[in-house]
Amino acid sequence: MNTPLIAVLAVCMLLCPFVVADAALPGDLDGNGFIAKEELASSILAILSSGTTPPDATLSDLRDAAWMYVHWNGTARTVTDSSGKSLTLTRPLRRIIVMNSETLETMRSLGVKKERIVAVDKFIAQKPEFFPEYAGYPSVGSIWAPDYEKMLSMRPDALFLYASVSRAECDEIERRVTASRPSLPVFRIDCYRPETYLEDAARIAEIFGEEEKGARLAAFYTDALTKVAAAASSSAPPEVYFETWNDYKTVARGSGYHDKVTMAGGANIFRDNPAEYPEIDPESVIARKPDVVIKLAGSGKYIFGGYSGENSSRFGEVRNTLLGRAGWSSIPAVRDGRVYVIHNAVLGGPQYLIGVTYMARWFHPDGAGDLDPESLHRMYLQEFQGLDPGLAHPDRFVFPAR
Amino acid sequence: MQNDGEQIAGQYLRMQAKRLLFVAVLSVLILLLAVGSTIIGSAGLTFGEVFAAVLAGIFPGMFSADPLAFTIVWDLRLHRVLFAVVAGFGLAVAGAVMQGVLRNPLASPFTLGIASAATFGAAIAIIFVPTALSGEIALVISAFSMSALAALAIYGLSRYRGISAESMVLAGIILMYLFGAMTSFLQYTGTTEQLQAVVFWMFGSLQNTSWEKLALVSLVVGVATPLLVWRAWDLNALGMGDQVAQSLGVKVEQTRTLHMMVASLITASIICFTGTIGFIGLVSPHITRLAIGGDHRYLVVASGFVGALILLGADSLARTILAPQIIPVGIMTAFIGIPFFLYLFMRQKEEYW
């Protein structure tokens, strides 16, 4: 056999996915931008009647054409991402790279299977408790240290990055990747901001033709948040001091945590600070006499609990340290025992509705009859994430639960 | 001849008076600022409340104060104010000694890689020992031992080639790059949160002071400063050049090593608690030299007073300018120190170094 010829052929076949992905719609025989029933039927019949096994490329074209016929009404699909950029897909996505764990979690809620994902970022690959199916999965580094070679060698057909967090890093990744692969769609989707979460989820549902599951997820969120809103308006908002995992670093208007405290019916005592994440003078907490204190755990010096469940006893220790802070015995929150520690897993990302439900119950104990954060959590894990609902045990995420 | 002698004696006395006046003015300023910054704070206590609380703490039983005011003054404000004074003093003393030992106006406690080593130590602790309760102790120990290691390495390196001032500076700069690279490498592997914590540490902050830390740092500064002042003549001799110093009977290498080690120890024991507070060690000796001249017997201690004033001023501003928000003090020190330096620099008629 002619070895050089085989080598050339092999290279061509390797390059094939790039070429095909950039071409017109698969199975659109007349090239009018629409896969008609007749076109699909004639393609299928042609293969059936040929009697031989068709090449893989033809089969996968046909598969894609059929999928688009069912999910996208036989046309290309244009989706606007969170950054407002419009991207047109001429094929279903089968080899995506996701560098945003919130987006991956949302994809799982929407039933996007692991088979469509070729690589993830290194933090996703390091969360075996929450992402068991991606443990040890091919990783393309992190947003701060991306592995471009690996990224391109995975031959992705789309890349998913954050839109508004770590913007400079994500812009750089998008710039560099599209410099070598101009046709690669780069979706900038957040999936962590409460005010846009359902829109982001709807975008993903559109991309993967999972609109039905998208509607179910939206209903789940809307229902839970309606209950929170009812509890939140049941009594006057308590004054709340919210502390991140950095001691005395709080949040103000403009930050996601501030919005969540407000959503749960609390009045953030540092809401008017000009910086979104200010480090504040310890004595100013004492002076502002908060009714409730919320301490965030899950990162920095406060790594415990969460889905891994390790060292969950630290919740109590941390709470005791807070109670013993100089001058805090005079704070109403400490006097009334309303100091709570919450894990970021149920507050930072798509699961914020669980954290917000816990907070609403703490802020408005008398109007919280309808709120059951634990079963909400169990339901989310079981129905949307396909995980063991037992993981939702409150001991791993909040202290004290009530 | 006699006239000349009298003239020189007169000059010396005038200089002496100037030095005393300089230190006296600084002491008064530090005292006023310390009082002011104990009174001002986001809790909005009145002067009377603070005064009563201070008295109640010093003379327990004789005075009574509002318990909340007492807690705020004694548990939150006073040790922070005093820590700023002691830390500023220590960093400036270390800077004055380093500049003298190395005969280099650009030297500071950070020139010899001490600070980058401490940062590397802190980064190790931040990234590998993330637990809250043991975390802080681990960070302090790690930062301190890395700076000590850097000091020893410089000593070893320059010992190998004979300890000239130049080789010491060179060794220091090499170490600075080495530790800087290792810190960047660690940051590269860490998460955003850890990265942020390391960057924050590099700004320096007096947010985590306590009476225990104050006691420790005061002990180190209190023991080291008299030792340095006692050997200050040797520094003056070193300033004339190694050979002159040697002919005056100064054990050059021994002196240089001793001063370098003591200054490093002071620096390390301060910045392991606060993070890298730069600039004070560099600029305080220059300000002092412009004001009272370069005699190390006075320069070392007077620099300390300047350093104390700058750090206390910077921290007071850092606490109040955007209250209740706190700005890392390392950012404020330059804002405070540079106008002060520029004023003296512009007034100076001749070359002062």
HADDOCK unambig.tbl for C-alpha pairs under 7 A between the chains (distance, minus, plus):
assign (segid A and resid 145 and name CA) (segid B and resid 188 and name CA) 6.82 0.50 0.50
assign (segid A and resid 278 and name CA) (segid B and resid 325 and name CA) 5.80 0.50 0.50
assign (segid A and resid 279 and name CA) (segid B and resid 325 and name CA) 5.54 0.50 0.50
assign (segid A and resid 279 and name CA) (segid B and resid 326 and name CA) 5.54 0.50 0.50
assign (segid A and resid 280 and name CA) (segid B and resid 324 and name CA) 5.31 0.50 0.50
assign (segid A and resid 280 and name CA) (segid B and resid 325 and name CA) 4.17 0.50 0.50
assign (segid A and resid 280 and name CA) (segid B and resid 326 and name CA) 5.18 0.50 0.50
assign (segid A and resid 281 and name CA) (segid B and resid 42 and name CA) 7.00 0.50 0.50
assign (segid A and resid 281 and name CA) (segid B and resid 319 and name CA) 6.94 0.50 0.50
assign (segid A and resid 281 and name CA) (segid B and resid 324 and name CA) 5.42 0.50 0.50
assign (segid A and resid 281 and name CA) (segid B and resid 325 and name CA) 6.06 0.50 0.50
assign (segid A and resid 281 and name CA) (segid B and resid 326 and name CA) 5.89 0.50 0.50
assign (segid A and resid 283 and name CA) (segid B and resid 42 and name CA) 6.37 0.50 0.50
assign (segid A and resid 283 and name CA) (segid B and resid 43 and name CA) 5.52 0.50 0.50
assign (segid A and resid 283 and name CA) (segid B and resid 72 and name CA) 6.45 0.50 0.50
assign (segid A and resid 284 and name CA) (segid B and resid 42 and name CA) 5.09 0.50 0.50
assign (segid A and resid 284 and name CA) (segid B and resid 43 and name CA) 5.17 0.50 0.50
assign (segid A and resid 284 and name CA) (segid B and resid 324 and name CA) 6.09 0.50 0.50
assign (segid A and resid 287 and name CA) (segid B and resid 43 and name CA) 4.76 0.50 0.50
assign (segid A and resid 300 and name CA) (segid B and resid 130 and name CA) 6.18 0.50 0.50
assign (segid A and resid 300 and name CA) (segid B and resid 193 and name CA) 6.21 0.50 0.50
assign (segid A and resid 300 and name CA) (segid B and resid 194 and name CA) 6.43 0.50 0.50
assign (segid A and resid 301 and name CA) (segid B and resid 130 and name CA) 4.73 0.50 0.50
assign (segid A and resid 301 and name CA) (segid B and resid 131 and name CA) 4.76 0.50 0.50
assign (segid A and resid 301 and name CA) (segid B and resid 132 and name CA) 4.39 0.50 0.50
assign (segid A and resid 301 and name CA) (segid B and resid 135 and name CA) 6.85 0.50 0.50
assign (segid A and resid 302 and name CA) (segid B and resid 131 and name CA) 6.07 0.50 0.50
assign (segid A and resid 302 and name CA) (segid B and resid 132 and name CA) 5.73 0.50 0.50
assign (segid A and resid 303 and name CA) (segid B and resid 131 and name CA) 6.52 0.50 0.50
assign (segid A and resid 326 and name CA) (segid B and resid 71 and name CA) 6.54 0.50 0.50
assign (segid A and resid 326 and name CA) (segid B and resid 75 and name CA) 6.04 0.50 0.50
assign (segid A and resid 327 and name CA) (segid B and resid 68 and name CA) 6.33 0.50 0.50
assign (segid A and resid 327 and name CA) (segid B and resid 71 and name CA) 5.43 0.50 0.50
assign (segid A and resid 327 and name CA) (segid B and resid 72 and name CA) 6.56 0.50 0.50
